[in-house]
Amino acid sequence: MYHVNYWEDRSLFYNSKLFVSSVRKGEDYRNAKACIHIGILDFTLFPDQKEFYSIHKITNIKTGRIYSDKLAFHVVELSKLKQASETEKETDVYRWARLISAGSIQEMKTLAKGDEYMKETVDTFEDFSLDDEERYRAFRREMAIMDRKAEMKDAYEDGMEQGIEQGKQELVLNMLRAGISIEKIASMANLSVDLIREWDKMADQS
């Protein structure tokens, strides 16, 4: 994601909105789904923080006790990849972040060697009938690849499948605004054309 002012407020707004909408009229509050917002950023959000990947939850500021696991924010700051520790470099999150921040299609192919999921993502990306610059920009928006293979297995158990939908929805809408066809987005994000049209319609009404 390119630089956005008030990123924290923006992510909090969309994740809270998703959390509220997860409970239908007449349902019990306990039916609320866990919502996890994932931000892959092209800018530095936390200048006083060294790690490029961080997870944020609502906690007691004195004891650190988590108030609830149902709202979480995962932040990947691509600008910090060069200063990643050796331990961080061993993680899948780091490898995917490197792929996303690659400077060329060839570099993506090199980074994807030996990983079938990465290779599949790059191959699908190359199928776009766009020029290299446009394809690369679209790929950077395609956060759904983090849904394929990343160091977030525990988060999935707490409701990643519900929370990731918000991230996908935002990215899909951005790609639509960029002029990419619904059919191509559906193929890359593994979503139905009807669902994408529904998201587009809801965005126009909001």
RAKAHU-V522095 format. One record per backbone hydrogen bond with DSSP energy under -0.5 kcal/mol. NH is the residue of the N-H (numbers start at 0). CO is the residue of the C=O. E is the energy in kcal/mol with one decimal. If there is no record, write none. Layout:
BEGIN
<<NH	CO	E> <NH	CO	E>>
END
This chain:
BEGIN
<<6	3	-0.7> <9	5	-2.4> <10	6	-3.0> <11	7	-2.3> <12	8	-2.4> <13	9	-2.2> <14	10	-2.3> <15	11	-2.3> <16	12	-2.3> <17	13	-2.0> <18	14	-2.2> <19	15	-2.6> <20	16	-2.0> <21	17	-0.8> <21	18	-0.7> <22	19	-1.3> <23	21	-0.6> <26	23	-2.4> <30	27	-1.9> <31	28	-2.3> <34	69	-2.6> <36	34	-0.5> <36	71	-2.5> <38	36	-0.5> <38	73	-3.2> <39	37	-0.6> <40	38	-0.7> <40	75	-3.1> <41	0	-2.8> <44	42	-0.6> <46	44	-0.5> <48	45	-1.8> <53	74	-2.3> <55	72	-2.5> <57	70	-0.6> <58	56	-0.5> <59	64	-2.7> <60	58	-0.6> <63	59	-2.8> <66	57	-2.4> <67	57	-0.8> <71	34	-1.9> <72	55	-2.4> <73	36	-3.2> <74	53	-2.9> <74	72	-0.5> <75	38	-3.2> <76	51	-3.1> <76	74	-0.5> <77	40	-2.4> <77	75	-0.9> <79	76	-1.9> <80	77	-1.5> <82	79	-1.1> <83	80	-1.7> <88	84	-2.0> <89	85	-0.5> <89	86	-1.1> <90	87	-1.8> <94	90	-1.5> <95	91	-2.5> <96	92	-2.3> <97	93	-2.4> <98	94	-1.8> <99	95	-2.5> <100	96	-2.1> <101	98	-1.0> <107	103	-1.8> <108	104	-2.1> <109	105	-2.1> <110	106	-2.4> <111	107	-1.8> <112	108	-0.6> <112	109	-0.9> <114	111	-2.0> <118	114	-2.6> <119	115	-2.2> <120	116	-2.1> <121	117	-2.6> <122	118	-2.7> <123	119	-2.5> <124	120	-2.2> <125	121	-2.1> <126	122	-0.8> <126	123	-0.7> <127	124	-1.3> <129	127	-1.3> <134	130	-2.7> <135	131	-2.6> <136	132	-2.2> <137	133	-2.4> <138	134	-2.4> <139	135	-2.0> <140	136	-1.1> <141	137	-0.9> <141	138	-0.7> <142	140	-2.3> <144	141	-1.2> <145	142	-2.0> <146	143	-1.9> <147	144	-1.6> <148	144	-1.0> <151	149	-2.1> <155	151	-1.8> <156	152	-1.5> <157	153	-1.1> <158	155	-1.5> <159	154	-1.0> <160	155	-0.5> <161	158	-0.7> <162	158	-2.2> <163	159	-3.2> <164	161	-0.6> <165	162	-1.1> <166	162	-0.8> <167	163	-2.5> <168	164	-2.7> <169	165	-2.3> <170	166	-2.0> <171	167	-2.9> <172	168	-2.3> <173	169	-2.0> <174	170	-2.3> <175	171	-2.2> <176	172	-2.3> <177	173	-1.3> <178	175	-1.7> <179	174	-2.1> <184	180	-2.1> <185	181	-2.7> <186	182	-1.8> <187	183	-2.1> <188	184	-2.8> <189	185	-0.8> <190	185	-1.8> <195	191	-1.8> <196	192	-2.3> <197	193	-2.0> <198	194	-2.4> <199	195	-2.4> <200	196	-2.3> <201	197	-2.3> <202	198	-2.2> <203	199	-1.8> <204	200	-1.4> <205	201	-1.2>>
END
